[in-house]
């Protein structure tokens, strides 16, 4: 059985959500944050001390989006748009947009909001927020007339992007989401699999 080492609000939510969508069996293992200080034995599982880690026998995956793809493939899921299927390029674009484009400003906002007091800067926080909303504008445009980001169906691309929107909720900026983004986020949160995953992480 797969194990998912997770912590609240971490990228592990993506993996748990994927497993729940597929009704796949797994063992959730909560890790105290930050693990380097709170749970140093976790370094034997993930030498970087980062969350999440997916363990499947001898296989370990530290990257959340890659782990979601692995879970989908291993469990025969239909949450990916594969080579040759319509919407493949859109799927790849938005799958990685959630991590490579949304997460840098969100990560900066987390550091500026919850990091050491002496390293916080209101100007840096404002800049990160402005960058986030510039990047959300592309999602707003993409969702015009669409329910999902790729292929007219729910995919891992939605899990990737919606995790970032959920983190924005923790950072108290969800009330400022533009109409399409806000409606999309509500649809994602209404999914039973999201709710089951979020109840843990």
Phi, psi and omega per residue, in radians:
X1 nan 2.416 3.115
X2 -1.177 2.524 3.019
X3 -1.986 2.433 3.064
X4 -2.115 2.017 3.054
X5 -1.528 2.100 -2.964
X6 -2.395 2.888 2.995
X7 -2.545 2.691 -3.133
X8 -1.004 2.424 3.083
X9 1.207 0.017 3.128
X10 -1.428 2.970 3.139
X11 -1.109 -0.209 3.068
X12 -0.983 -0.431 3.100
X13 -0.961 -0.654 3.136
X14 -1.044 -0.768 -3.089
X15 -1.214 -0.789 3.122
X16 -1.052 -0.727 3.133
X17 -1.087 -0.779 3.126
X18 -1.052 -0.804 3.124
X19 -1.063 -0.723 3.140
X20 -1.172 -0.678 3.104
X21 -1.052 -0.597 -3.070
X22 -1.624 -0.002 -3.055
X23 0.915 0.649 -3.108
X24 -1.550 2.459 3.103
X25 -1.246 2.488 3.095
X26 -2.796 2.848 3.080
X27 -1.999 1.986 3.068
X28 -1.439 2.346 3.136
X29 -2.197 1.928 -3.104
X30 -1.349 2.353 3.135
X31 -1.983 2.359 3.108
X32 -1.275 2.467 -3.077
X33 -1.914 2.391 -0.079
X34 -1.420 2.332 -3.002
X35 -1.080 -0.540 3.139
X36 -1.021 -0.580 -3.129
X37 -1.711 -0.726 -3.007
X38 -1.499 -0.476 -3.051
X39 -2.612 1.189 -3.023
X40 -1.069 -0.363 3.107
X41 -1.157 -0.309 3.089
X42 -1.107 -0.400 3.124
X43 -1.091 -0.356 3.060
X44 -1.268 -0.385 3.125
X45 -1.610 -0.799 3.100
X46 -2.263 1.803 -3.058
X47 -1.042 -0.386 3.105
X48 -1.405 -0.229 -3.122
X49 1.226 0.361 -3.106
X50 -1.720 2.790 3.089
X51 -2.058 2.325 0.277
X52 -1.748 3.086 2.861
X53 -2.395 2.295 3.002
X54 -1.826 2.224 3.122
X55 -2.087 2.191 3.092
X56 -2.318 1.621 -3.040
X57 1.127 -2.109 3.120
X58 -1.526 -0.089 -3.098
X59 -1.554 2.306 3.054
X60 -2.240 2.353 3.089
X61 -2.246 2.278 -3.119
X62 -1.793 -0.401 -3.087
X63 -1.536 2.156 -2.983
X64 -1.133 -0.744 -3.109
X65 -1.174 -0.738 3.073
X66 -1.084 -0.685 3.117
X67 -1.126 -0.676 3.093
X68 -1.084 -0.753 3.104
X69 -1.085 -0.729 3.125
X70 -1.084 -0.807 3.132
X71 -1.046 -0.778 -3.135
X72 -1.080 -0.817 -3.131
X73 -1.149 -0.778 -3.063
X74 -1.147 -0.550 -3.104
X75 -1.742 0.204 3.107
X76 1.109 0.616 -3.073
X77 -1.366 2.969 3.130
X78 -2.095 0.566 -3.075
X79 -1.640 0.072 3.090
X80 -2.023 2.717 2.960
X81 -1.867 1.968 -2.967
X82 -1.569 2.975 -3.111
X83 -0.951 2.303 3.115
X84 1.595 -0.240 3.110
X85 -1.500 2.573 3.075
X86 -1.041 2.398 3.128
X87 1.566 0.090 -3.099
X88 -1.031 -0.821 -3.117
X89 -1.113 -0.737 3.092
X90 -1.077 -0.719 3.128
X91 -1.024 -0.855 3.140
X92 -1.089 -0.736 -3.138
X93 -0.997 -0.899 -3.030
X94 -1.423 -0.476 3.033
X95 -0.982 -0.804 -3.091
X96 -1.552 -0.324 3.055
X97 -1.056 -0.698 -3.124
X98 -1.031 -0.594 -3.125
X99 -1.682 -0.945 -2.976
X100 -1.314 -0.460 -3.054
X101 -1.880 -0.744 -3.132
X102 -1.379 -0.640 -2.977
X103 -1.250 -0.562 3.121
X104 -1.018 -0.866 3.096
X105 -1.187 -0.599 3.091
X106 -1.124 -0.727 3.095
X107 -1.080 -0.699 3.093
X108 -1.122 -0.661 3.111
X109 -1.160 -0.679 3.079
X110 -1.060 -0.817 -3.126
X111 -1.106 -0.703 -3.117
X112 -1.299 -0.364 -3.132
X113 -1.649 -0.574 -2.999
X114 -2.194 -0.060 -3.141
X115 -1.306 -3.120 3.122
X116 -0.950 2.415 -3.073
X117 -0.940 -0.702 -3.046
X118 -1.225 -0.304 -3.132
X119 -1.755 0.031 -3.134
X120 -1.457 2.575 3.134
X121 -2.495 2.093 3.081
X122 -0.990 -0.620 3.138
X123 -1.171 -0.727 3.133
X124 -1.169 -0.655 3.097
X125 -1.123 -0.769 3.132
X126 -1.105 -0.692 3.122
X127 -1.130 -0.755 3.128
X128 -1.109 -0.725 3.126
X129 -1.123 -0.739 3.120
X130 -1.077 -0.717 3.111
X131 -1.119 -0.746 3.108
X132 -0.995 -0.822 -3.070
X133 -1.258 -0.465 2.976
X134 -1.081 -0.710 -3.092
X135 -1.354 -0.530 3.046
X136 -1.196 -0.435 3.140
X137 -1.070 -0.592 3.095
X138 -1.185 -0.613 3.084
X139 -1.202 -0.725 3.078
X140 -0.950 -0.817 -3.138
X141 -1.178 -0.707 -3.124
X142 -1.085 -0.618 -3.048
X143 -1.462 -0.024 3.105
X144 -1.073 1.996 3.140
X145 1.340 0.164 -3.124
X146 -2.173 2.618 3.040
X147 -1.612 -0.522 -3.065
X148 -2.295 2.958 -3.040
X149 -1.437 -0.487 -3.043
X150 -2.556 2.413 2.963
X151 1.182 0.234 3.104
X152 1.038 0.465 3.064
X153 -2.689 2.872 3.141
X154 -1.232 2.281 -3.140
X155 -2.456 3.132 3.063
X156 -1.073 -0.430 3.076
X157 -1.060 -0.657 3.101
X158 -1.201 -0.685 3.090
X159 -1.104 -0.733 -3.124
X160 -1.080 -0.876 -3.082
X161 -1.272 -0.746 -3.083
X162 -1.139 -0.482 3.032
X163 -1.038 -0.770 3.108
X164 -1.084 -0.702 3.106
X165 -1.121 -0.644 3.111
X166 -1.163 -0.680 3.082
X167 -1.125 -0.633 3.045
X168 -1.042 -0.590 3.063
X169 -1.102 -0.728 3.089
X170 -1.087 -0.570 -3.131
X171 -1.508 0.097 3.036
X172 1.151 0.601 3.061
X173 -1.992 -0.019 -3.092
X174 -1.097 -0.516 3.127
X175 -1.117 -0.304 -3.135
X176 -1.703 0.038 3.123
X177 -1.087 2.481 3.116
X178 -1.249 2.878 -2.914
X179 -0.960 -0.855 -3.103
X180 -1.155 -0.718 3.127
X181 -1.127 -0.766 -3.122
X182 -1.103 -0.771 -3.137
X183 -1.148 -0.716 3.100
X184 -1.072 -0.794 3.140
X185 -1.053 -0.710 3.103
X186 -1.118 -0.681 3.099
X187 -1.110 -0.727 -3.135
X188 -1.158 -0.743 -3.133
X189 -1.164 -0.421 -3.124
X190 -1.365 -0.224 -3.126
X191 -1.177 2.288 -3.136
X192 -0.987 -0.622 -3.125
X193 -1.180 -0.665 3.058
X194 -1.080 -0.806 -3.095
X195 -1.092 -0.683 3.115
X196 -1.145 -0.719 3.126
X197 -1.206 -0.789 -3.087
X198 -1.157 -0.463 3.099
X199 -1.126 -0.412 3.095
X200 -1.648 -0.734 -2.966
X201 -2.128 nan nan
